[in-house]
Amino acid sequence: MFVLGGYVLLSWPVMVVFFLGPLAGLLLLTRPSSRRQWVWLATIAAWAIIWAMEPGGVADQSLRAAGVLF
């Protein structure tokens, strides 16, 4: 458990999709009203798009697919 937590915290691209992705989903469901919420939503969306477009091997692509599915 600690190894998985350390991996996720130390590998920041994974953190964006697995932790901030659900935050973006919840923000969309609650209909953001303040500017801060819109900025967070735009930042998370931009980062997820940049992260998904990076080239990588099979392991990286599998991790991205898992991030999209979860």
PQR file of N, CA, C, O and H, with PARSE charges and radii, in Angstrom:
ATOM      1  N   MET A   1       0.822  -1.192   0.000 -0.4000 1.5000
ATOM      2  CA  MET A   1       0.000   0.000   0.000 -0.0000 2.0000
ATOM      3  C   MET A   1       0.867   1.257   0.000  0.5500 1.7000
ATOM      4  O   MET A   1       0.600   2.200  -0.745 -0.5500 1.4000
ATOM      5  N   PHE A   2       1.916   1.266   0.847 -0.4000 1.5000
ATOM      6  CA  PHE A   2       2.779   2.434   0.913 -0.0000 2.0000
ATOM      7  C   PHE A   2       3.574   2.613  -0.372  0.5500 1.7000
ATOM      8  O   PHE A   2       3.855   3.738  -0.784 -0.5500 1.4000
ATOM      9  H   PHE A   2       2.132   0.500   1.451  0.4000 1.0000
ATOM     10  N   VAL A   3       3.937   1.495  -1.007 -0.4000 1.5000
ATOM     11  CA  VAL A   3       4.692   1.578  -2.254 -0.0000 2.0000
ATOM     12  C   VAL A   3       3.829   2.203  -3.339  0.5500 1.7000
ATOM     13  O   VAL A   3       4.295   3.061  -4.088 -0.5500 1.4000
ATOM     14  H   VAL A   3       3.709   0.581  -0.673  0.4000 1.0000
ATOM     15  N   LEU A   4       2.584   1.780  -3.426 -0.4000 1.5000
ATOM     16  CA  LEU A   4       1.672   2.345  -4.418 -0.0000 2.0000
ATOM     17  C   LEU A   4       1.437   3.830  -4.155  0.5500 1.7000
ATOM     18  O   LEU A   4       1.438   4.639  -5.083 -0.5500 1.4000
ATOM     19  H   LEU A   4       2.206   1.083  -2.818  0.4000 1.0000
ATOM     20  N   GLY A   5       1.236   4.180  -2.894 -0.4000 1.5000
ATOM     21  CA  GLY A   5       1.044   5.592  -2.548 -0.0000 2.0000
ATOM     22  C   GLY A   5       2.266   6.434  -2.886  0.5500 1.7000
ATOM     23  O   GLY A   5       2.134   7.544  -3.400 -0.5500 1.4000
ATOM     24  H   GLY A   5       1.235   3.523  -2.140  0.4000 1.0000
ATOM     25  N   GLY A   6       3.454   5.911  -2.599 -0.4000 1.5000
ATOM     26  CA  GLY A   6       4.680   6.618  -2.936 -0.0000 2.0000
ATOM     27  C   GLY A   6       4.865   6.776  -4.432  0.5500 1.7000
ATOM     28  O   GLY A   6       5.309   7.824  -4.903 -0.5500 1.4000
ATOM     29  H   GLY A   6       3.562   5.008  -2.182  0.4000 1.0000
ATOM     30  N   TYR A   7       4.524   5.734  -5.179 -0.4000 1.5000
ATOM     31  CA  TYR A   7       4.643   5.808  -6.635 -0.0000 2.0000
ATOM     32  C   TYR A   7       3.722   6.877  -7.202  0.5500 1.7000
ATOM     33  O   TYR A   7       4.127   7.671  -8.051 -0.5500 1.4000
ATOM     34  H   TYR A   7       4.164   4.884  -4.796  0.4000 1.0000
ATOM     35  N   VAL A   8       2.499   6.893  -6.735 -0.4000 1.5000
ATOM     36  CA  VAL A   8       1.535   7.863  -7.259 -0.0000 2.0000
ATOM     37  C   VAL A   8       1.935   9.284  -6.878  0.5500 1.7000
ATOM     38  O   VAL A   8       1.793  10.199  -7.688 -0.5500 1.4000
ATOM     39  H   VAL A   8       2.170   6.249  -6.045  0.4000 1.0000
ATOM     40  N   LEU A   9       2.432   9.482  -5.660 -0.4000 1.5000
ATOM     41  CA  LEU A   9       2.830  10.822  -5.245 -0.0000 2.0000
ATOM     42  C   LEU A   9       4.098  11.300  -5.935  0.5500 1.7000
ATOM     43  O   LEU A   9       4.245  12.493  -6.198 -0.5500 1.4000
ATOM     44  H   LEU A   9       2.547   8.738  -5.001  0.4000 1.0000
ATOM     45  N   LEU A  10       5.017  10.384  -6.231 -0.4000 1.5000
ATOM     46  CA  LEU A  10       6.270  10.784  -6.859 -0.0000 2.0000
ATOM     47  C   LEU A  10       6.179  10.887  -8.373  0.5500 1.7000
ATOM     48  O   LEU A  10       7.004  11.555  -8.996 -0.5500 1.4000
ATOM     49  H   LEU A  10       4.897   9.414  -6.017  0.4000 1.0000
ATOM     50  N   SER A  11       5.216  10.252  -8.959 -0.4000 1.5000
ATOM     51  CA  SER A  11       5.060  10.346 -10.413 -0.0000 2.0000
ATOM     52  C   SER A  11       3.900  11.296 -10.703  0.5500 1.7000
ATOM     53  O   SER A  11       2.748  10.871 -10.792 -0.5500 1.4000
ATOM     54  H   SER A  11       4.546   9.709  -8.453  0.4000 1.0000
ATOM     55  N   TRP A  12       4.203  12.555 -10.845 -0.4000 1.5000
ATOM     56  CA  TRP A  12       3.180  13.588 -10.953 -0.0000 2.0000
ATOM     57  C   TRP A  12       2.244  13.456 -12.138  0.5500 1.7000
ATOM     58  O   TRP A  12       1.090  13.862 -12.001 -0.5500 1.4000
ATOM     59  H   TRP A  12       5.139  12.901 -10.772  0.4000 1.0000
ATOM     60  N   PRO A  13       2.639  12.916 -13.311 -0.5600 1.5000
ATOM     61  CA  PRO A  13       1.634  12.785 -14.367  0.2800 2.0000
ATOM     62  C   PRO A  13       0.513  11.821 -13.994  0.5500 1.7000
ATOM     63  O   PRO A  13      -0.638  12.020 -14.383 -0.5500 1.4000
ATOM     64  N   VAL A  14       0.846  10.787 -13.248 -0.4000 1.5000
ATOM     65  CA  VAL A  14      -0.171   9.837 -12.821 -0.0000 2.0000
ATOM     66  C   VAL A  14      -1.122  10.515 -11.845  0.5500 1.7000
ATOM     67  O   VAL A  14      -2.330  10.283 -11.882 -0.5500 1.4000
ATOM     68  H   VAL A  14       1.781  10.626 -12.932  0.4000 1.0000
ATOM     69  N   MET A  15      -0.576  11.347 -10.978 -0.4000 1.5000
ATOM     70  CA  MET A  15      -1.395  12.032  -9.991 -0.0000 2.0000
ATOM     71  C   MET A  15      -2.452  12.905 -10.650  0.5500 1.7000
ATOM     72  O   MET A  15      -3.572  13.019 -10.151 -0.5500 1.4000
ATOM     73  H   MET A  15       0.406  11.535 -10.948  0.4000 1.0000
ATOM     74  N   VAL A  16      -2.097  13.515 -11.763 -0.4000 1.5000
ATOM     75  CA  VAL A  16      -3.041  14.404 -12.435 -0.0000 2.0000
ATOM     76  C   VAL A  16      -4.288  13.654 -12.856  0.5500 1.7000
ATOM     77  O   VAL A  16      -5.399  14.141 -12.644 -0.5500 1.4000
ATOM     78  H   VAL A  16      -1.187  13.422 -12.168  0.4000 1.0000
ATOM     79  N   VAL A  17      -4.134  12.492 -13.442 -0.4000 1.5000
ATOM     80  CA  VAL A  17      -5.299  11.773 -13.947 -0.0000 2.0000
ATOM     81  C   VAL A  17      -6.033  11.035 -12.839  0.5500 1.7000
ATOM     82  O   VAL A  17      -7.262  11.072 -12.789 -0.5500 1.4000
ATOM     83  H   VAL A  17      -3.232  12.097 -13.615  0.4000 1.0000
ATOM     84  N   PHE A  18      -5.311  10.370 -11.954 -0.4000 1.5000
ATOM     85  CA  PHE A  18      -5.971   9.533 -10.958 -0.0000 2.0000
ATOM     86  C   PHE A  18      -6.525  10.312  -9.767  0.5500 1.7000
ATOM     87  O   PHE A  18      -7.471   9.852  -9.127 -0.5500 1.4000
ATOM     88  H   PHE A  18      -4.312  10.340 -11.995  0.4000 1.0000
ATOM     89  N   PHE A  19      -5.965  11.466  -9.456 -0.4000 1.5000
ATOM     90  CA  PHE A  19      -6.482  12.252  -8.332 -0.0000 2.0000
ATOM     91  C   PHE A  19      -7.273  13.468  -8.789  0.5500 1.7000
ATOM     92  O   PHE A  19      -8.357  13.739  -8.273 -0.5500 1.4000
ATOM     93  H   PHE A  19      -5.197  11.840  -9.976  0.4000 1.0000
ATOM     94  N   LEU A  20      -6.736  14.194  -9.750 -0.4000 1.5000
ATOM     95  CA  LEU A  20      -7.422  15.403 -10.178 -0.0000 2.0000
ATOM     96  C   LEU A  20      -8.494  15.129 -11.225  0.5500 1.7000
ATOM     97  O   LEU A  20      -9.374  15.964 -11.434 -0.5500 1.4000
ATOM     98  H   LEU A  20      -5.856  13.973 -10.169  0.4000 1.0000
ATOM     99  N   GLY A  21      -8.438  13.982 -11.882 -0.4000 1.5000
ATOM    100  CA  GLY A  21      -9.489  13.614 -12.829 -0.0000 2.0000
ATOM    101  C   GLY A  21     -10.849  13.491 -12.162  0.5500 1.7000
ATOM    102  O   GLY A  21     -11.822  14.057 -12.660 -0.5500 1.4000
ATOM    103  H   GLY A  21      -7.723  13.303 -11.712  0.4000 1.0000
ATOM    104  N   PRO A  22     -10.948  12.765 -11.044 -0.5600 1.5000
ATOM    105  CA  PRO A  22     -12.233  12.727 -10.337  0.2800 2.0000
ATOM    106  C   PRO A  22     -12.678  14.101  -9.833  0.5500 1.7000
ATOM    107  O   PRO A  22     -13.875  14.388  -9.793 -0.5500 1.4000
ATOM    108  N   LEU A  23     -11.725  14.950  -9.448 -0.4000 1.5000
ATOM    109  CA  LEU A  23     -12.082  16.305  -9.043 -0.0000 2.0000
ATOM    110  C   LEU A  23     -12.728  17.056 -10.202  0.5500 1.7000
ATOM    111  O   LEU A  23     -13.723  17.756 -10.017 -0.5500 1.4000
ATOM    112  H   LEU A  23     -10.753  14.718  -9.481  0.4000 1.0000
ATOM    113  N   ALA A  24     -12.163  16.910 -11.387 -0.4000 1.5000
ATOM    114  CA  ALA A  24     -12.753  17.565 -12.556 -0.0000 2.0000
ATOM    115  C   ALA A  24     -14.146  17.020 -12.838  0.5500 1.7000
ATOM    116  O   ALA A  24     -15.054  17.780 -13.177 -0.5500 1.4000
ATOM    117  H   ALA A  24     -11.354  16.341 -11.537  0.4000 1.0000
ATOM    118  N   GLY A  25     -14.319  15.719 -12.700 -0.4000 1.5000
ATOM    119  CA  GLY A  25     -15.643  15.134 -12.906 -0.0000 2.0000
ATOM    120  C   GLY A  25     -16.665  15.651 -11.915  0.5500 1.7000
ATOM    121  O   GLY A  25     -17.800  15.952 -12.284 -0.5500 1.4000
ATOM    122  H   GLY A  25     -13.582  15.102 -12.425  0.4000 1.0000
ATOM    123  N   LEU A  26     -16.264  15.757 -10.653 -0.4000 1.5000
ATOM    124  CA  LEU A  26     -17.178  16.291  -9.641 -0.0000 2.0000
ATOM    125  C   LEU A  26     -17.486  17.764  -9.881  0.5500 1.7000
ATOM    126  O   LEU A  26     -18.616  18.206  -9.673 -0.5500 1.4000
ATOM    127  H   LEU A  26     -15.341  15.513 -10.353  0.4000 1.0000
ATOM    128  N   LEU A  27     -16.488  18.521 -10.317 -0.4000 1.5000
ATOM    129  CA  LEU A  27     -16.742  19.925 -10.630 -0.0000 2.0000
ATOM    130  C   LEU A  27     -17.729  20.067 -11.779  0.5500 1.7000
ATOM    131  O   LEU A  27     -18.587  20.951 -11.764 -0.5500 1.4000
ATOM    132  H   LEU A  27     -15.570  18.162 -10.487  0.4000 1.0000
ATOM    133  N   LEU A  28     -17.607  19.196 -12.772 -0.4000 1.5000
ATOM    134  CA  LEU A  28     -18.557  19.253 -13.887 -0.0000 2.0000
ATOM    135  C   LEU A  28     -19.966  18.896 -13.442  0.5500 1.7000
ATOM    136  O   LEU A  28     -20.939  19.500 -13.894 -0.5500 1.4000
ATOM    137  H   LEU A  28     -16.911  18.479 -12.784  0.4000 1.0000
ATOM    138  N   LEU A  29     -20.073  17.915 -12.556 -0.4000 1.5000
ATOM    139  CA  LEU A  29     -21.402  17.510 -12.081 -0.0000 2.0000
ATOM    140  C   LEU A  29     -22.081  18.580 -11.232  0.5500 1.7000
ATOM    141  O   LEU A  29     -23.307  18.690 -11.232 -0.5500 1.4000
ATOM    142  H   LEU A  29     -19.282  17.424 -12.188  0.4000 1.0000
ATOM    143  N   THR A  30     -21.291  19.363 -10.515 -0.4000 1.5000
ATOM    144  CA  THR A  30     -21.874  20.387  -9.645 -0.0000 2.0000
ATOM    145  C   THR A  30     -22.021  21.735 -10.334  0.5500 1.7000
ATOM    146  O   THR A  30     -22.412  22.717  -9.703 -0.5500 1.4000
ATOM    147  H   THR A  30     -20.295  19.274 -10.515  0.4000 1.0000
ATOM    148  N   ARG A  31     -21.714  21.786 -11.602 -0.4000 1.5000
ATOM    149  CA  ARG A  31     -21.825  23.019 -12.394 -0.0000 2.0000
ATOM    150  C   ARG A  31     -21.046  24.160 -11.745  0.5500 1.7000
ATOM    151  O   ARG A  31     -21.583  24.894 -10.915 -0.5500 1.4000
ATOM    152  H   ARG A  31     -21.396  20.988 -12.115  0.4000 1.0000
ATOM    153  N   PRO A  32     -19.777  24.304 -12.126 -0.5600 1.5000
ATOM    154  CA  PRO A  32     -18.927  25.316 -11.493  0.2800 2.0000
ATOM    155  C   PRO A  32     -19.521  26.720 -11.631  0.5500 1.7000
ATOM    156  O   PRO A  32     -20.000  27.108 -12.697 -0.5500 1.4000
ATOM    157  N   SER A  33     -19.477  27.462 -10.538 -0.4000 1.5000
ATOM    158  CA  SER A  33     -20.058  28.801 -10.554 -0.0000 2.0000
ATOM    159  C   SER A  33     -19.015  29.898 -10.351  0.5500 1.7000
ATOM    160  O   SER A  33     -19.186  31.012 -10.845 -0.5500 1.4000
ATOM    161  H   SER A  33     -19.088  27.147  -9.672  0.4000 1.0000
ATOM    162  N   SER A  34     -17.956  29.596  -9.643 -0.4000 1.5000
ATOM    163  CA  SER A  34     -16.953  30.631  -9.392 -0.0000 2.0000
ATOM    164  C   SER A  34     -15.818  30.532 -10.410  0.5500 1.7000
ATOM    165  O   SER A  34     -15.633  29.515 -11.079 -0.5500 1.4000
ATOM    166  H   SER A  34     -17.817  28.691  -9.242  0.4000 1.0000
ATOM    167  N   ARG A  35     -15.087  31.605 -10.497 -0.4000 1.5000
ATOM    168  CA  ARG A  35     -13.967  31.642 -11.432 -0.0000 2.0000
ATOM    169  C   ARG A  35     -12.891  30.629 -11.032  0.5500 1.7000
ATOM    170  O   ARG A  35     -12.262  30.019 -11.897 -0.5500 1.4000
ATOM    171  H   ARG A  35     -15.238  32.431  -9.954  0.4000 1.0000
ATOM    172  N   ARG A  36     -12.681  30.451  -9.743 -0.4000 1.5000
ATOM    173  CA  ARG A  36     -11.676  29.510  -9.257 -0.0000 2.0000
ATOM    174  C   ARG A  36     -11.994  28.089  -9.718  0.5500 1.7000
ATOM    175  O   ARG A  36     -11.094  27.350 -10.119 -0.5500 1.4000
ATOM    176  H   ARG A  36     -13.192  30.946  -9.040  0.4000 1.0000
ATOM    177  N   GLN A  37     -13.249  27.711  -9.664 -0.4000 1.5000
ATOM    178  CA  GLN A  37     -13.645  26.372 -10.102 -0.0000 2.0000
ATOM    179  C   GLN A  37     -13.417  26.198 -11.596  0.5500 1.7000
ATOM    180  O   GLN A  37     -12.975  25.136 -12.032 -0.5500 1.4000
ATOM    181  H   GLN A  37     -13.979  28.311  -9.338  0.4000 1.0000
ATOM    182  N   TRP A  38     -13.711  27.220 -12.383 -0.4000 1.5000
ATOM    183  CA  TRP A  38     -13.472  27.141 -13.824 -0.0000 2.0000
ATOM    184  C   TRP A  38     -11.980  27.061 -14.140  0.5500 1.7000
ATOM    185  O   TRP A  38     -11.574  26.348 -15.058 -0.5500 1.4000
ATOM    186  H   TRP A  38     -14.070  28.084 -12.029  0.4000 1.0000
ATOM    187  N   VAL A  39     -11.170  27.787 -13.384 -0.4000 1.5000
ATOM    188  CA  VAL A  39      -9.716  27.735 -13.598 -0.0000 2.0000
ATOM    189  C   VAL A  39      -9.184  26.344 -13.278  0.5500 1.7000
ATOM    190  O   VAL A  39      -8.374  25.805 -14.032 -0.5500 1.4000
ATOM    191  H   VAL A  39     -11.500  28.365 -12.638  0.4000 1.0000
ATOM    192  N   TRP A  40      -9.630  25.756 -12.168 -0.4000 1.5000
ATOM    193  CA  TRP A  40      -9.211  24.396 -11.833 -0.0000 2.0000
ATOM    194  C   TRP A  40      -9.631  23.418 -12.921  0.5500 1.7000
ATOM    195  O   TRP A  40      -8.845  22.562 -13.329 -0.5500 1.4000
ATOM    196  H   TRP A  40     -10.289  26.194 -11.556  0.4000 1.0000
ATOM    197  N   LEU A  41     -10.851  23.541 -13.386 -0.4000 1.5000
ATOM    198  CA  LEU A  41     -11.367  22.640 -14.410 -0.0000 2.0000
ATOM    199  C   LEU A  41     -10.571  22.766 -15.706  0.5500 1.7000
ATOM    200  O   LEU A  41     -10.220  21.757 -16.316 -0.5500 1.4000
ATOM    201  H   LEU A  41     -11.489  24.236 -13.055  0.4000 1.0000
ATOM    202  N   ALA A  42     -10.287  23.987 -16.127 -0.4000 1.5000
ATOM    203  CA  ALA A  42      -9.513  24.205 -17.353 -0.0000 2.0000
ATOM    204  C   ALA A  42      -8.084  23.696 -17.206  0.5500 1.7000
ATOM    205  O   ALA A  42      -7.534  23.114 -18.141 -0.5500 1.4000
ATOM    206  H   ALA A  42     -10.573  24.808 -15.631  0.4000 1.0000
ATOM    207  N   THR A  43      -7.483  23.909 -16.048 -0.4000 1.5000
ATOM    208  CA  THR A  43      -6.113  23.450 -15.815 -0.0000 2.0000
ATOM    209  C   THR A  43      -6.027  21.928 -15.845  0.5500 1.7000
ATOM    210  O   THR A  43      -5.123  21.365 -16.463 -0.5500 1.4000
ATOM    211  H   THR A  43      -7.930  24.382 -15.288  0.4000 1.0000
ATOM    212  N   ILE A  44      -6.958  21.271 -15.187 -0.4000 1.5000
ATOM    213  CA  ILE A  44      -6.960  19.808 -15.165 -0.0000 2.0000
ATOM    214  C   ILE A  44      -7.202  19.255 -16.559  0.5500 1.7000
ATOM    215  O   ILE A  44      -6.547  18.294 -16.962 -0.5500 1.4000
ATOM    216  H   ILE A  44      -7.693  21.729 -14.685  0.4000 1.0000
ATOM    217  N   ALA A  45      -8.127  19.843 -17.298 -0.4000 1.5000
ATOM    218  CA  ALA A  45      -8.420  19.369 -18.654 -0.0000 2.0000
ATOM    219  C   ALA A  45      -7.214  19.555 -19.569  0.5500 1.7000
ATOM    220  O   ALA A  45      -6.874  18.653 -20.335 -0.5500 1.4000
ATOM    221  H   ALA A  45      -8.659  20.624 -16.970  0.4000 1.0000
ATOM    222  N   ALA A  46      -6.568  20.714 -19.498 -0.4000 1.5000
ATOM    223  CA  ALA A  46      -5.393  20.960 -20.339 -0.0000 2.0000
ATOM    224  C   ALA A  46      -4.262  19.999 -19.998  0.5500 1.7000
ATOM    225  O   ALA A  46      -3.609  19.458 -20.890 -0.5500 1.4000
ATOM    226  H   ALA A  46      -6.844  21.446 -18.876  0.4000 1.0000
ATOM    227  N   TRP A  47      -4.033  19.788 -18.702 -0.4000 1.5000
ATOM    228  CA  TRP A  47      -2.957  18.885 -18.303 -0.0000 2.0000
ATOM    229  C   TRP A  47      -3.247  17.445 -18.723  0.5500 1.7000
ATOM    230  O   TRP A  47      -2.336  16.731 -19.143 -0.5500 1.4000
ATOM    231  H   TRP A  47      -4.563  20.227 -17.977  0.4000 1.0000
ATOM    232  N   ALA A  48      -4.489  17.017 -18.615 -0.4000 1.5000
ATOM    233  CA  ALA A  48      -4.844  15.655 -19.016 -0.0000 2.0000
ATOM    234  C   ALA A  48      -4.664  15.466 -20.518  0.5500 1.7000
ATOM    235  O   ALA A  48      -4.228  14.403 -20.960 -0.5500 1.4000
ATOM    236  H   ALA A  48      -5.229  17.597 -18.273  0.4000 1.0000
ATOM    237  N   ILE A  49      -4.993  16.481 -21.301 -0.4000 1.5000
ATOM    238  CA  ILE A  49      -4.808  16.388 -22.754 -0.0000 2.0000
ATOM    239  C   ILE A  49      -3.329  16.324 -23.096  0.5500 1.7000
ATOM    240  O   ILE A  49      -2.919  15.507 -23.920 -0.5500 1.4000
ATOM    241  H   ILE A  49      -5.348  17.345 -20.942  0.4000 1.0000
ATOM    242  N   ILE A  50      -2.527  17.170 -22.475 -0.4000 1.5000
ATOM    243  CA  ILE A  50      -1.080  17.139 -22.718 -0.0000 2.0000
ATOM    244  C   ILE A  50      -0.504  15.792 -22.309  0.5500 1.7000
ATOM    245  O   ILE A  50       0.326  15.233 -23.026 -0.5500 1.4000
ATOM    246  H   ILE A  50      -2.860  17.834 -21.805  0.4000 1.0000
ATOM    247  N   TRP A  51      -0.930  15.263 -21.172 -0.4000 1.5000
ATOM    248  CA  TRP A  51      -0.425  13.984 -20.674 -0.0000 2.0000
ATOM    249  C   TRP A  51      -0.811  12.839 -21.600  0.5500 1.7000
ATOM    250  O   TRP A  51      -0.018  11.921 -21.809 -0.5500 1.4000
ATOM    251  H   TRP A  51      -1.604  15.717 -20.589  0.4000 1.0000
ATOM    252  N   ALA A  52      -2.017  12.882 -22.155 -0.4000 1.5000
ATOM    253  CA  ALA A  52      -2.474  11.802 -23.030 -0.0000 2.0000
ATOM    254  C   ALA A  52      -1.771  11.820 -24.381  0.5500 1.7000
ATOM    255  O   ALA A  52      -1.694  10.786 -25.044 -0.5500 1.4000
ATOM    256  H   ALA A  52      -2.661  13.628 -21.985  0.4000 1.0000
ATOM    257  N   MET A  53      -1.261  12.967 -24.802 -0.4000 1.5000
ATOM    258  CA  MET A  53      -0.636  13.087 -26.117 -0.0000 2.0000
ATOM    259  C   MET A  53       0.853  12.729 -26.113  0.5500 1.7000
ATOM    260  O   MET A  53       1.463  12.641 -27.179 -0.5500 1.4000
ATOM    261  H   MET A  53      -1.324  13.807 -24.263  0.4000 1.0000
ATOM    262  N   GLU A  54       1.444  12.524 -24.944 -0.4000 1.5000
ATOM    263  CA  GLU A  54       2.865  12.200 -24.870 -0.0000 2.0000
ATOM    264  C   GLU A  54       3.135  10.814 -25.439  0.5500 1.7000
ATOM    265  O   GLU A  54       2.361   9.885 -25.207 -0.5500 1.4000
ATOM    266  H   GLU A  54       0.949  12.595 -24.078  0.4000 1.0000
ATOM    267  N   PRO A  55       4.239  10.668 -26.190 -0.5600 1.5000
ATOM    268  CA  PRO A  55       4.584   9.335 -26.677  0.2800 2.0000
ATOM    269  C   PRO A  55       5.115   8.475 -25.533  0.5500 1.7000
ATOM    270  O   PRO A  55       5.620   8.989 -24.535 -0.5500 1.4000
ATOM    271  N   GLY A  56       4.995   7.179 -25.694 -0.4000 1.5000
ATOM    272  CA  GLY A  56       5.494   6.285 -24.656 -0.0000 2.0000
ATOM    273  C   GLY A  56       5.371   4.843 -25.088  0.5500 1.7000
ATOM    274  O   GLY A  56       4.856   4.539 -26.164 -0.5500 1.4000
ATOM    275  H   GLY A  56       4.584   6.761 -26.505  0.4000 1.0000
ATOM    276  N   GLY A  57       5.847   3.965 -24.238 -0.4000 1.5000
ATOM    277  CA  GLY A  57       5.798   2.539 -24.510 -0.0000 2.0000
ATOM    278  C   GLY A  57       4.455   1.937 -24.150  0.5500 1.7000
ATOM    279  O   GLY A  57       3.491   2.645 -23.859 -0.5500 1.4000
ATOM    280  H   GLY A  57       6.265   4.211 -23.364  0.4000 1.0000
ATOM    281  N   VAL A  58       4.417   0.627 -24.176 -0.4000 1.5000
ATOM    282  CA  VAL A  58       3.182  -0.097 -23.886 -0.0000 2.0000
ATOM    283  C   VAL A  58       2.738   0.139 -22.444  0.5500 1.7000
ATOM    284  O   VAL A  58       1.546   0.299 -22.182 -0.5500 1.4000
ATOM    285  H   VAL A  58       5.200   0.052 -24.412  0.4000 1.0000
ATOM    286  N   ALA A  59       3.682   0.162 -21.513 -0.4000 1.5000
ATOM    287  CA  ALA A  59       3.329   0.382 -20.108 -0.0000 2.0000
ATOM    288  C   ALA A  59       2.729   1.773 -19.910  0.5500 1.7000
ATOM    289  O   ALA A  59       1.744   1.931 -19.188 -0.5500 1.4000
ATOM    290  H   ALA A  59       4.650   0.032 -21.726  0.4000 1.0000
ATOM    291  N   ASP A  60       3.315   2.770 -20.545 -0.4000 1.5000
ATOM    292  CA  ASP A  60       2.775   4.130 -20.431 -0.0000 2.0000
ATOM    293  C   ASP A  60       1.384   4.231 -21.033  0.5500 1.7000
ATOM    294  O   ASP A  60       0.500   4.869 -20.462 -0.5500 1.4000
ATOM    295  H   ASP A  60       4.115   2.642 -21.131  0.4000 1.0000
ATOM    296  N   GLN A  61       1.192   3.607 -22.177 -0.4000 1.5000
ATOM    297  CA  GLN A  61      -0.124   3.644 -22.817 -0.0000 2.0000
ATOM    298  C   GLN A  61      -1.167   2.908 -21.983  0.5500 1.7000
ATOM    299  O   GLN A  61      -2.321   3.331 -21.918 -0.5500 1.4000
ATOM    300  H   GLN A  61       1.910   3.088 -22.640  0.4000 1.0000
ATOM    301  N   SER A  62      -0.772   1.819 -21.351 -0.4000 1.5000
ATOM    302  CA  SER A  62      -1.701   1.093 -20.477 -0.0000 2.0000
ATOM    303  C   SER A  62      -2.090   1.938 -19.273  0.5500 1.7000
ATOM    304  O   SER A  62      -3.248   1.939 -18.856 -0.5500 1.4000
ATOM    305  H   SER A  62       0.165   1.474 -21.403  0.4000 1.0000
ATOM    306  N   LEU A  63      -1.128   2.651 -18.719 -0.4000 1.5000
ATOM    307  CA  LEU A  63      -1.405   3.524 -17.586 -0.0000 2.0000
ATOM    308  C   LEU A  63      -2.346   4.652 -17.987  0.5500 1.7000
ATOM    309  O   LEU A  63      -3.249   5.006 -17.229 -0.5500 1.4000
ATOM    310  H   LEU A  63      -0.187   2.649 -19.058  0.4000 1.0000
ATOM    311  N   ARG A  64      -2.142   5.216 -19.168 -0.4000 1.5000
ATOM    312  CA  ARG A  64      -3.040   6.269 -19.648 -0.0000 2.0000
ATOM    313  C   ARG A  64      -4.445   5.727 -19.869  0.5500 1.7000
ATOM    314  O   ARG A  64      -5.428   6.390 -19.537 -0.5500 1.4000
ATOM    315  H   ARG A  64      -1.408   4.929 -19.784  0.4000 1.0000
ATOM    316  N   ALA A  65      -4.544   4.532 -20.426 -0.4000 1.5000
ATOM    317  CA  ALA A  65      -5.861   3.929 -20.647 -0.0000 2.0000
ATOM    318  C   ALA A  65      -6.570   3.680 -19.321  0.5500 1.7000
ATOM    319  O   ALA A  65      -7.777   3.896 -19.214 -0.5500 1.4000
ATOM    320  H   ALA A  65      -3.745   3.993 -20.696  0.4000 1.0000
ATOM    321  N   ALA A  66      -5.835   3.231 -18.320 -0.4000 1.5000
ATOM    322  CA  ALA A  66      -6.440   3.017 -17.003 -0.0000 2.0000
ATOM    323  C   ALA A  66      -6.900   4.340 -16.404  0.5500 1.7000
ATOM    324  O   ALA A  66      -7.949   4.404 -15.764 -0.5500 1.4000
ATOM    325  H   ALA A  66      -4.854   3.056 -18.408  0.4000 1.0000
ATOM    326  N   GLY A  67      -6.122   5.386 -16.611 -0.4000 1.5000
ATOM    327  CA  GLY A  67      -6.514   6.700 -16.109 -0.0000 2.0000
ATOM    328  C   GLY A  67      -7.779   7.215 -16.759  0.5500 1.7000
ATOM    329  O   GLY A  67      -8.602   7.855 -16.105 -0.5500 1.4000
ATOM    330  H   GLY A  67      -5.270   5.334 -17.131  0.4000 1.0000
ATOM    331  N   VAL A  68      -7.936   6.944 -18.025 -0.4000 1.5000
ATOM    332  CA  VAL A  68      -9.146   7.378 -18.729 -0.0000 2.0000
ATOM    333  C   VAL A  68     -10.346   6.564 -18.279  0.5500 1.7000
ATOM    334  O   VAL A  68     -11.436   7.113 -18.117 -0.5500 1.4000
ATOM    335  H   VAL A  68      -7.267   6.425 -18.556  0.4000 1.0000
ATOM    336  N   LEU A  69     -10.168   5.267 -18.075 -0.4000 1.5000
ATOM    337  CA  LEU A  69     -11.289   4.412 -17.697 -0.0000 2.0000
ATOM    338  C   LEU A  69     -11.742   4.631 -16.263  0.5500 1.7000
ATOM    339  O   LEU A  69     -12.927   4.492 -15.962 -0.5500 1.4000
ATOM    340  H   LEU A  69      -9.283   4.821 -18.206  0.4000 1.0000
ATOM    341  N   PHE A  70     -10.820   4.971 -15.377 -0.4000 1.5000
ATOM    342  CA  PHE A  70     -11.195   5.150 -13.979 -0.0000 2.0000
ATOM    343  C   PHE A  70     -11.527   6.579 -13.741  0.5500 1.7000
ATOM    344  O   PHE A  70     -11.872   6.954 -12.620 -0.5500 1.4000
ATOM    345  H   PHE A  70      -9.857   5.085 -15.621  0.4000 1.0000
TER
END
